[in-house]
């Protein structure tokens, strides 16, 4: 089986969105694997050699941010959020659809404005030369990455998320 056949079989997205989802998931999975290896090295160093990995905590924090915010647009695009639908059977299809559209609008606009503020904070951190405590890595770039991925999530929710709500039936 070729890679493109495997990709088409495992990803429902069409066109460039399929590749983007794949790349974001590969990035997230790679960071998760790296975090696992980092934790193993840190624990082994701490208990066997009485010397933990220098900056391990900072690398873990940055890795978690990269992993979570790489997966967030894909999860939003696919509608993979946890949804509590206790009242759906009582409200009816049109009301549920209207509430879903309202929720998509609120989520995407909230993420947009939150990302705007986060990006400004990242710019300020870069301007001021803010670095991490142990490794001296500039933290503003990670903050701006979080903002960019939040914008991607907002865009995914307002475009395909709304399309999915309006035009695709739930299985």
C-alpha positions as CSV (number, residue, x, y, z in Angstrom):
1,X,0.0,0.0,0.0
2,X,1.5,3.4,-1.0
3,X,1.6,6.3,1.4
4,X,-1.0,8.3,-0.6
5,X,-3.5,5.4,-0.5
6,X,-2.9,5.1,3.2
7,X,-3.4,8.8,3.7
8,X,-6.7,8.8,1.7
9,X,-7.9,5.8,3.6
10,X,-7.2,7.3,7.1
11,X,-8.0,11.0,6.5
12,X,-11.4,12.2,5.5
13,X,-10.3,15.7,4.7
14,X,-9.9,16.8,1.0
15,X,-7.1,18.5,-0.8
16,X,-4.5,20.5,1.2
17,X,-6.5,20.1,4.4
18,X,-5.6,16.4,4.4
19,X,-1.9,17.1,4.3
20,X,-2.2,19.9,6.8
21,X,-4.1,17.6,9.2
22,X,-1.5,14.8,8.7
23,X,1.5,17.2,9.2
24,X,0.0,18.7,12.4
25,X,-0.7,15.2,13.8
26,X,2.8,14.1,12.9
27,X,4.2,17.2,14.7
28,X,2.0,16.5,17.7
29,X,2.9,12.8,17.9
30,X,6.6,13.6,17.4
31,X,6.6,16.1,20.3
32,X,4.7,13.6,22.4
33,X,7.4,10.9,21.7
34,X,10.1,13.5,22.5
35,X,8.4,14.3,25.8
36,X,8.3,10.7,26.7
37,X,12.0,10.2,25.9
38,X,12.8,13.4,27.7
39,X,11.0,12.3,30.8
40,X,12.7,8.9,30.7
41,X,16.1,10.5,30.5
42,X,15.3,12.9,33.3
43,X,14.0,10.2,35.6
44,X,17.0,7.9,34.8
45,X,19.4,10.8,35.4
46,X,17.7,11.8,38.6
47,X,17.6,8.3,40.2
48,X,20.7,6.6,38.8
49,X,23.2,9.4,38.5
50,X,21.6,11.9,41.0
51,X,21.7,14.5,38.2
52,X,18.4,15.5,36.5
53,X,18.3,16.8,33.0
54,X,19.1,20.5,33.0
55,X,16.1,22.5,31.7
56,X,13.9,19.4,31.5
57,X,11.0,21.2,33.1
58,X,11.2,24.1,30.6
59,X,11.5,21.7,27.7
60,X,8.4,19.8,29.0
61,X,6.4,23.0,29.3
62,X,7.3,24.1,25.8
63,X,6.7,20.6,24.3
64,X,3.2,20.5,25.9
65,X,2.3,23.8,24.4
66,X,3.5,22.8,21.0
67,X,1.8,19.4,21.2
68,X,-1.6,20.7,22.4
69,X,-1.8,23.7,20.0
70,X,-0.7,21.5,17.0
71,X,-3.6,19.2,17.7
72,X,-6.2,21.8,18.4
73,X,-7.0,22.9,14.8
74,X,-7.4,19.3,13.7
75,X,-9.7,18.4,16.5
76,X,-11.8,21.5,15.9
77,X,-11.9,20.9,12.2
78,X,-13.2,17.4,12.7
79,X,-15.6,18.3,15.4
80,X,-13.9,16.1,17.9
81,X,-14.8,18.2,21.0
82,X,-16.6,16.8,23.9
83,X,-20.2,17.7,23.6
84,X,-22.8,17.4,26.3
85,X,-26.1,16.8,24.5
86,X,-28.5,16.2,27.3
87,X,-31.3,18.5,25.9
88,X,-30.9,17.6,22.1
89,X,-33.7,15.1,22.0
90,X,-36.1,17.6,23.7
91,X,-35.2,20.7,21.7
92,X,-35.5,19.4,18.1
93,X,-33.2,19.5,15.2
94,X,-33.6,23.2,14.2
95,X,-33.0,24.5,17.7
96,X,-30.0,22.3,18.1
97,X,-28.5,23.4,14.8
98,X,-29.1,27.1,15.7
99,X,-27.4,26.6,19.1
100,X,-24.5,24.8,17.4
101,X,-24.0,27.7,15.0
102,X,-24.2,30.1,17.9
103,X,-21.6,28.1,19.8
104,X,-19.3,27.9,16.7
105,X,-19.6,31.7,16.3
106,X,-18.8,32.3,20.0
107,X,-15.9,29.8,20.0
108,X,-14.3,31.1,16.9
109,X,-14.6,34.8,17.8
110,X,-13.4,34.1,21.3
111,X,-10.3,32.3,20.0
112,X,-9.7,35.1,17.5
113,X,-9.6,37.8,20.0
114,X,-7.8,35.7,22.6
115,X,-5.1,34.9,19.9
116,X,-4.9,38.6,19.1
117,X,-4.0,39.4,22.7
118,X,-1.6,36.4,23.0
119,X,0.2,37.5,19.9
120,X,0.7,41.0,21.3
121,X,2.1,39.4,24.5
122,X,4.5,37.3,22.4
123,X,5.6,40.4,20.5
124,X,6.2,42.2,23.8
125,X,8.2,39.2,25.1
126,X,10.4,39.2,22.0
127,X,10.9,43.0,22.2
128,X,11.9,42.8,25.9
129,X,14.2,39.8,25.4
130,X,12.3,37.5,27.8
131,X,14.0,34.1,28.0
132,X,13.4,31.0,29.9
133,X,15.0,30.7,33.3
134,X,17.4,27.7,32.9
135,X,18.0,27.4,29.2
136,X,17.8,31.0,28.1
137,X,15.4,30.3,25.2
138,X,13.3,33.2,23.9
139,X,9.8,32.5,25.1
140,X,8.0,35.0,22.9
141,X,8.2,32.7,19.8
142,X,6.3,29.9,21.6
143,X,3.7,32.4,22.7
144,X,3.3,33.6,19.1
145,X,3.0,30.0,17.9
146,X,0.1,29.5,20.4
147,X,-1.6,32.6,18.9
148,X,-1.1,31.4,15.4
149,X,-2.5,28.0,16.1
150,X,-5.4,29.6,18.0
151,X,-6.2,31.6,14.8
152,X,-6.0,28.4,12.8
153,X,-8.4,26.8,15.2
154,X,-10.8,29.8,14.9
155,X,-10.6,29.7,11.1
156,X,-11.3,25.9,11.1
157,X,-14.3,26.3,13.4
158,X,-15.9,29.2,11.4
159,X,-15.4,27.6,8.0
160,X,-15.6,23.8,8.0
161,X,-17.1,23.6,11.5
162,X,-20.1,25.7,10.4
163,X,-20.3,23.7,7.1
164,X,-20.4,20.5,9.0
165,X,-23.1,21.8,11.3
166,X,-25.3,23.0,8.4
167,X,-24.8,20.4,5.7
168,X,-23.7,17.1,7.1
169,X,-25.9,14.7,9.0
170,X,-24.7,13.1,12.1
171,X,-24.3,9.3,11.8
